[in-house]
Amino acid sequence: MRRLATLFWIISLLIFLTVLVYSNVYLPNSVRIQGSGADSWFLQKSEYFYSAVAIAAFINGAMLLLGGTFQLLPSFLMPIPKRQLWMKDSDIRKELYLNLKAWTKGLAFCFNLVLIIGMIDVYDENETAIFIPTAWLYILVSIIALAWFVTYYFWFNHIPNTDNE
């Protein structure tokens, strides 16, 4: 499960970069971010590009930092079910920290999907030749994120067996 979460996170980063570069090539110099008519909010193409990169770097960096800081928390602050069982042995604790890192990468995957869909919305907002309806994509990402949060309970409710027999 850990490798799968990391794989999806890396794939989402690659898709994000692909959509970013594609939209940077085909968007006009003045990118409409939101609204129409007098309510419109515009950014220069380079400002839009670097803002998207900064937002993605911040979110992914925060998720990686969050995944790495779980091992610094005292055991009574660990946000997991069956905390006492997870903390009783150093091998099980190491497994817990690796699982928490992977879980936060999966959460970053969900955030990256939202960023990708948002960039597609901006691309569509600028009246480009390609229109992609994204309302159903937001629903799909919401379902994926909800499933990921439910997975948290089941993933950490099961204590791995470390008996070496």
N, C-alpha and C positions, 0 to 999 in steps of 0.2 A: 504494500500500500504506500509505503514511503517513496519508493522509486516512481510509482505512478503519479503521485502528487507532484514530485519534482519534475517529472517529464511534462505534465500538463502545464505547470508553471512556466517552464522554458518555452514550450510551444506557444503559450499565450504571449510571452515577451516577443517572440519572433513574429507572430501575427500582428502584434501592436506596432512593431517597427516597420513591417511591410505596409500596413495601412497608413502609417505616418508618412513614410516616404512617398507612397502613391498619392496621397492627398496633397503633399507638399508640391509635387510636380504639377498636378492638375487643378489646384485651387487658384482663384484669381489673387492678385497682389493684395487686395483688401478683402479679408475673409470675414463674412458675416457669421458671427457666433450665435446670435439669438435674436429673435424678433423679426418684424417686417415693417417697412415704412419708417416713420419717425422714431419708433421704439428700438430700432436696430442697434446692435452693439458690434463694432468692427475691430479687428486686429490686423496688423500687417502680417503677411504670410510668415515672415521670419519670427515674429513675436508669437504667433500661433504655434509654430513648430517647436520653439524652445520652451514655451509654456507647457505643451503636451509632454515633452521630454522631462521637464522638471517635475511635473505632477506624477508621472509614472515612476521616476526615480525616487521621489519622496515616498510614495505608497509602497513600492517594492522594498526600498531600504528600511522603512518602518516595520514592515512585516518580517524581514530578515532579522532586524534588531530585536523585535519582539520574540521571535523564535529562539534567539540566542540568549535572551535574558531570563528565560525560565529556570535555567540552572542556578541563577543567582538568588532566586526567591527562597525564603525559608519554607520548610515543608508545610507549615500551617497555612500558607498563602497560596499553595498550588491549586489552581482552579480545575480540579478533576474529581470524578467520582472515585471512591475507594482509595482515597489519598494515603491512608495508613499502609495499605498493602503495597502501593507503588513505591513508597519511601522506605520500606523495611530492608532492602538489599541494594547494594551498589550496582549490581548488574541490572536489576529491574529498574532502578532509577536512571541508569544510562539509557536504557530502552525507552523510558518515558520521555527523556529529553529529546531523543531522536524523533520520537513520534510527534512531540509538540512542535519541533522544527518543521517537520513535514506537514503537519496540519496547518501551520501558518503560511506555508508556501501554497497550499491549496486555497487558503483564504485570499492570498495575493492573486492567484489565478482568477478567482471570482471578481476581484477589483479590476484586474486587467481586462476582463471581458466587458465590464461596464465602460471602461475607458475606450475600448475598441468600438463599441456600439455608439458611444457619444461622438467619437471622431467620424463615424459613418453618418451620423445625424448632421454634423457640421458640414460634411461633404455634400449631403443632400440639400441642406439649407442654402447653399450657394448656387442652386439651380444648375447643377452640372448635368451632363447628358445621361448619367446613370442614376436611377432612383432605387433605393433599397428600403423597403418598409421595415422599420425597426421595432415597432410596438411589440410584436410577438417575440422579438429577441430579448427585450427587457423582461418579459414574462418568463422566458426560458432561463435567463440568468438568475432571476429571483428564485426559481424552482431549484436550480443547481446550488445556489447559495444556501437555501433552506435545507436541502439534502446534505450539504457539507456540514452544517451545524448539527443536524441530527446524527451524522456520522461521528461527530466528536463524542457524543455520549456513548455510542456503541464501541468505538475504538478504545476509549479509555475506561470503559466499564469492564473490559476483559483484561485480566492480568496474565502476562506471558509466563509460560513455564520455563524455569531456568534450571531444572534438575538435570545434572549431567550423569545419567546412569548408563 
